[in-house]
Amino acid sequence: MTEHVFKILVTGPFAAGKTSLIQSVSQTTVVSTEVDTSGDESDVKPNTTVAMDFGTYAMDDGAIRLLLFGTPGQPRFRFMTNILKGDVDVVAFVVDAEAKGTHAAAGVELRSLLSDLEVPAVVAVNRCDDPGVAAKVARRLGARNGERIVPCQLVDPDSGVDVVIEILTTLLESMDDEPFEVATDTGETAPADGQQSDRVEADVA
């Protein structure tokens, strides 16, 4: 069976939950560049990513492997986003629903990134359990119609898997070149030939 490898850019504001997402779902040891924070940032969190996080997620049947590249959130490290965004297949944009002070800048970043990359996005609204609230946050940021919005609690690995499922579904919906089938946790298969599916259930090892 051919393995299909996809690059996922995990990005968003400082302290939104990007590292937590990758740590919660990666099946390999996460490559992290976290250092101690200083100044006002230390009041928000003790550590922060300064270059990138990297993890992987593969479906049990070996058909799909995701390479998860996490960016720093601070504007001074924005050049790393520019480096990491090459050849990206899906953007996973993480935003903290409760950190409303970050939403305006996050919206500018999201709209600019999607305009530049022209790839689909999944908006993960962290620290949120209400789909309606998550949708309002994502729309305020400028998420496009049809893009998947996931309320999540990224301290919970199961919630991280929910985000991965939406990434997988987005990939399947966007593919129109090489058809293949992906096994779901029901034992059935889902077509990946450009046909839309409401949801793909990923097998969790």
VEXDREN-2710 file (C-alpha; in Angstrom, 1 decimal):
% VEXDREN-2710
k/r/px/py/pz
1/MET/0.0/0.0/0.0
2/THR/1.3/3.5/-0.9
3/GLU/1.8/5.8/2.0
4/HIS/0.5/9.3/1.5
5/VAL/2.4/11.9/3.5
6/PHE/0.9/15.3/4.2
7/LYS/2.5/18.4/5.8
8/ILE/0.3/20.2/8.3
9/LEU/1.2/23.7/9.5
10/VAL/0.1/24.2/13.2
11/THR/0.1/27.9/13.8
12/GLY/-1.7/30.6/15.7
13/PRO/-1.1/33.2/18.5
14/PHE/1.2/32.9/21.5
15/ALA/-0.1/30.5/24.1
16/ALA/-3.0/29.3/22.0
17/GLY/-2.3/25.6/22.4
18/LYS/-0.2/24.7/19.3
19/THR/2.5/22.8/21.3
20/SER/-0.3/21.1/23.3
21/LEU/-2.0/19.9/20.2
22/ILE/1.1/18.3/18.7
23/GLN/2.1/16.8/22.0
24/SER/-1.3/15.3/22.5
25/VAL/-1.5/13.4/19.2
26/SER/2.1/12.8/18.1
27/GLN/3.0/9.1/17.9
28/THR/6.7/9.9/17.8
29/THR/8.8/11.9/20.3
30/VAL/8.0/15.6/19.7
31/VAL/10.9/17.7/18.6
32/SER/10.6/20.8/20.7
33/THR/12.5/24.1/20.9
34/GLU/10.9/25.4/24.0
35/VAL/12.8/27.8/26.3
36/ASP/11.9/29.7/29.5
37/THR/9.8/32.8/28.9
38/SER/10.7/36.2/30.3
39/GLY/9.1/39.5/30.9
40/ASP/5.4/39.8/30.4
41/GLU/5.3/36.4/28.6
42/SER/6.3/34.6/31.8
43/ASP/3.0/35.7/33.3
44/VAL/1.1/33.8/30.6
45/LYS/3.2/30.5/30.5
46/PRO/6.6/29.3/31.8
47/ASN/7.9/28.0/28.4
48/THR/7.5/29.0/24.8
49/THR/8.5/27.6/21.4
50/VAL/11.2/29.7/19.6
51/ALA/11.8/27.8/16.4
52/MET/9.4/24.9/15.8
53/ASP/7.7/21.8/17.2
54/PHE/7.5/18.7/15.1
55/GLY/5.5/15.5/15.6
56/THR/3.8/12.8/13.4
57/TYR/0.5/11.0/13.3
58/ALA/-0.2/8.0/11.1
59/MET/-3.3/6.0/10.6
60/ASP/-3.1/2.3/11.5
61/ASP/-3.5/1.0/8.0
62/GLY/-0.5/3.1/6.9
63/ALA/-2.3/4.9/4.1
64/ILE/-1.8/8.4/5.6
65/ARG/0.9/10.0/7.7
66/LEU/0.7/13.6/8.9
67/LEU/3.8/15.7/9.5
68/LEU/2.9/18.3/12.1
69/PHE/5.0/21.4/12.1
70/GLY/4.2/23.9/14.9
71/THR/5.3/27.5/14.7
72/PRO/6.1/30.0/17.4
73/GLY/3.3/32.4/18.3
74/GLN/5.2/35.6/19.0
75/PRO/5.4/38.2/16.2
76/ARG/9.2/38.4/16.5
77/PHE/9.5/34.8/15.5
78/ARG/7.1/35.1/12.5
79/PHE/10.0/34.5/10.1
80/MET/9.8/30.8/11.2
81/THR/6.2/30.6/9.9
82/ASN/7.5/31.8/6.6
83/ILE/10.1/29.1/6.6
84/LEU/7.8/26.3/7.7
85/LYS/4.8/27.1/5.5
86/GLY/6.4/25.8/2.2
87/ASP/4.6/22.9/0.6
88/VAL/1.9/22.8/3.3
89/ASP/-1.3/20.8/2.6
90/VAL/-3.5/22.0/5.4
91/VAL/-3.2/24.8/8.0
92/ALA/-4.3/24.0/11.5
93/PHE/-4.9/27.4/13.1
94/VAL/-5.2/27.2/16.9
95/VAL/-6.8/30.1/18.9
96/ASP/-7.6/30.4/22.5
97/ALA/-11.3/31.2/22.9
98/GLU/-10.7/32.9/26.2
99/ALA/-7.7/35.0/25.1
100/LYS/-9.9/37.6/23.4
101/GLY/-7.0/40.2/23.3
102/THR/-5.2/38.0/20.8
103/HIS/-8.1/37.6/18.4
104/ALA/-7.7/40.8/16.3
105/ALA/-4.0/40.0/15.5
106/ALA/-4.9/36.3/15.0
107/GLY/-7.5/37.3/12.4
108/VAL/-5.0/39.3/10.4
109/GLU/-2.5/36.4/10.5
110/LEU/-5.1/33.8/9.5
111/ARG/-6.5/35.8/6.6
112/SER/-3.0/36.7/5.3
113/LEU/-1.8/33.1/5.6
114/LEU/-4.7/31.6/3.8
115/SER/-4.5/34.2/1.1
116/ASP/-0.9/33.4/0.6
117/LEU/-1.0/29.6/0.8
118/GLU/-4.4/29.0/-0.9
119/VAL/-4.8/25.7/1.0
120/PRO/-7.7/24.5/3.2
121/ALA/-7.7/25.2/7.0
122/VAL/-9.0/23.7/10.2
123/VAL/-9.6/26.2/13.0
124/ALA/-9.1/24.7/16.4
125/VAL/-10.8/26.9/19.0
126/ASN/-9.1/25.9/22.2
127/ARG/-10.6/26.1/25.7
128/CYS/-14.0/25.9/24.2
129/ASP/-16.7/23.2/24.4
130/ASP/-19.5/25.0/22.6
131/PRO/-19.6/24.6/18.8
132/GLY/-21.6/27.8/18.4
133/VAL/-19.1/29.8/20.4
134/ALA/-16.3/28.2/18.4
135/ALA/-18.0/29.1/15.1
136/LYS/-18.4/32.8/16.2
137/VAL/-14.7/33.0/17.2
138/ALA/-13.6/31.5/13.9
139/ARG/-15.8/33.7/11.8
140/ARG/-14.5/36.8/13.6
141/LEU/-11.0/35.7/12.7
142/GLY/-12.0/35.5/9.0
143/ALA/-12.4/31.7/8.6
144/ARG/-13.8/31.0/5.2
145/ASN/-17.2/29.3/4.6
146/GLY/-16.9/25.6/4.5
147/GLU/-13.7/25.4/6.7
148/ARG/-13.9/23.1/9.6
149/ILE/-14.1/24.6/13.1
150/VAL/-13.3/22.4/16.1
151/PRO/-14.1/23.4/19.7
152/CYS/-11.5/21.6/21.8
153/GLN/-9.6/21.3/25.1
154/LEU/-6.1/20.6/24.0
155/VAL/-4.9/19.5/27.4
156/ASP/-7.0/16.4/26.7
157/PRO/-5.4/14.0/24.1
158/ASP/-8.8/12.9/22.9
159/SER/-9.7/16.5/22.1
160/GLY/-6.4/16.7/20.1
161/VAL/-7.5/13.6/18.1
162/ASP/-10.8/15.4/17.3
163/VAL/-8.7/18.1/15.6
164/VAL/-6.7/15.4/13.7
165/ILE/-9.9/13.8/12.5
166/GLU/-11.0/17.1/11.0
167/ILE/-7.6/17.6/9.4
168/LEU/-7.9/14.1/7.8
169/THR/-11.5/14.9/6.6
170/THR/-10.3/18.1/5.1
171/LEU/-7.5/16.4/3.3
172/LEU/-9.9/13.8/1.8
173/GLU/-12.3/16.4/0.6
174/SER/-9.5/18.4/-1.1
175/MET/-7.9/15.5/-2.9
176/ASP/-8.9/15.0/-6.5
177/ASP/-5.8/13.4/-8.1
178/GLU/-5.0/9.9/-6.8
179/PRO/-8.0/7.9/-5.3
180/PHE/-7.3/5.6/-2.4
181/GLU/-9.2/4.3/0.6
182/VAL/-8.6/5.0/4.2
183/ALA/-9.8/2.6/6.9
184/THR/-12.0/4.0/9.7
185/ASP/-12.4/2.7/13.2
186/THR/-15.6/0.9/12.1
187/GLY/-13.6/-1.4/9.9
188/GLU/-15.2/0.3/6.8
189/THR/-13.3/2.3/4.2
190/ALA/-13.8/6.0/3.2
191/PRO/-13.1/7.0/-0.4
192/ALA/-10.5/9.7/-0.9
193/ASP/-11.3/10.5/-4.5
194/GLY/-12.5/14.1/-4.0
195/GLN/-15.9/13.0/-2.8
196/GLN/-17.0/14.8/0.3
197/SER/-17.5/12.9/3.6
198/ASP/-19.0/14.4/6.7
199/ARG/-16.4/12.8/9.0
200/VAL/-13.6/10.3/9.0
201/GLU/-13.0/8.5/12.2
202/ALA/-9.3/7.9/12.7
203/ASP/-8.0/4.8/14.4
204/VAL/-6.3/5.7/17.6
205/ALA/-3.4/3.4/18.5
END
